[in-house]
């Protein structure tokens, strides 16, 4: 990530070899297959001719599918923001205020990972059900008048992804906040800056690498999320993940599914590149100013 | 995240099966101690299967193997029968892998990652699979009990000589509704579509192209098997209008959603509403006035099956009226074997939605398995999913 600058140690080059093999076999090869399929022509149920047709991409240029990309990016952005707004205060509290049991609390953050994401997502289905416990409690407290109408909507998907991905946001944030030199904050306060100003000028820029890492770690997988929208999202607001799965599994249309996936990959690469350049530069400037 | 790709679909199916069974109180104790084990076995059987996929046996003349791996719809094979078969032959049966649509099963068998000895395709899918060379030709001398099959089900167009399949059971695709919440008495596809706005958000439809596009076609008075793209588009438009009112597109969860009264109206298969009735006695199943689909599900053996002899033995073993009765009492679907009805629980055997009267049967039409028709509906389905 941005702002590393640790001295490099001379290492035998051979050690990197397994990593190269791994990425070639498990990353490049599947990607090549996807590219090949994306430009292939589908004759019928089982027949595909490989070639250089752009028909699959032309079909994607349709309000129907553009809307799916839009919905997906909005969901992923909302989910990332939600994780950040919940994760940052928690990580901050954990790294600066908690004296004892810190390891235990960190462990508790991971505990949900010990259960399958699928089972946990099904649990949310029961919690959010209009006739579920949450709905009954909220109605009894007269917070809502009618049964909870969250399940099978985009709100349920948002709740689901924030819940699922929160630990991935908390860890990089925790690390960056914990590593931060607290004396800079004290110095800032001594020199007369208020709490908010200190946070904005010192803490936030110094923890920006953690924020960047956390956002990337949750945003990218969220765009391809399949489990949560399938179980909690219902029929409305179709998202990218389930639609690609449907193209492969239900319609047996590999070329279209591959084209759809490829567009997302290219878009994400471009967006991440831009994001890192802009945010990364700002972070470095922030760091420079702070130091 | 832990495995966002690939694995969930398998687990999903497993869970669907477990959850569905969990609903049935009379079966609860039997299953309760078993589920973690079932999950474990499912994981194992898949791994075993993958290893053996390549060394496919092609000669069905050999001895019985000691293992059988079944890939089936959830809750679609009575565990009592499985146990009896295991005990009688001293073999191990893995029956914990489930799929949610024929297309999904096809994709997996076609991709070669099989290792399965027995699958349960619907008739039209038998046609597609045999045309693709994905099914093993059955040795009729190994299946003498095929004589028990009701002649009504022996000459079906998708495989008239039964060279690649034996009928398993049959049923209809219609819709069910909770009369406690739906005031209108529903009898037709027209009502099914028209009442969408009234019960908005309380609808579910199957996660399967032929059935759902077919419902739209029937509503418009077209054939279930129309090869006419305009008619399919017309049906698609009807479905897209209904979509805002649909809570979920699912083949495995509508029973639970309806059981909790989260939804009131579901496009689904007749037998499934018996499960719903355990929690919602007011559920009604409708074979719509305009007519609908009837389907025959079958037992078939993938060409790559590692244990084809035991698979054929199993098919033969289960084709007796007694064992078919045990099946129907569990699955709530009508058997294709003569005399099975007498061995079936009365509640199932006497139900007109499971064994419909002949005037109703006349309104039914089967999916004819024409790959072009199927493709037409699949492409429409893809647009419906995205809409």
Interface residues (C-beta under 8 A of the other chain):
Chain A: X44 X45 X46 X64 X65 X68 X113 X116 X117 X118 X119 X122 X129 X130 X131 X149 X151 X152 X164 X165 X168 X221 X224 X225 X226 X227 X230 X234 X235 X236 X238 X242 X243 X245 X246 X247 X248 X249 X250 X251 X252 X253 X256
Chain B: X1 X2 X3 X4 X5 X8 X9 X11 X12 X15 X19 X101 X103 X104 X106 X107 X110 X128 X132 X201 X204 X205 X207 X208 X209 X243 X244 X246 X247 X248 X249 X260 X261 X262 X371 X372 X374 X375 X378 X379 X381 X382 X383 X385 X386 X387
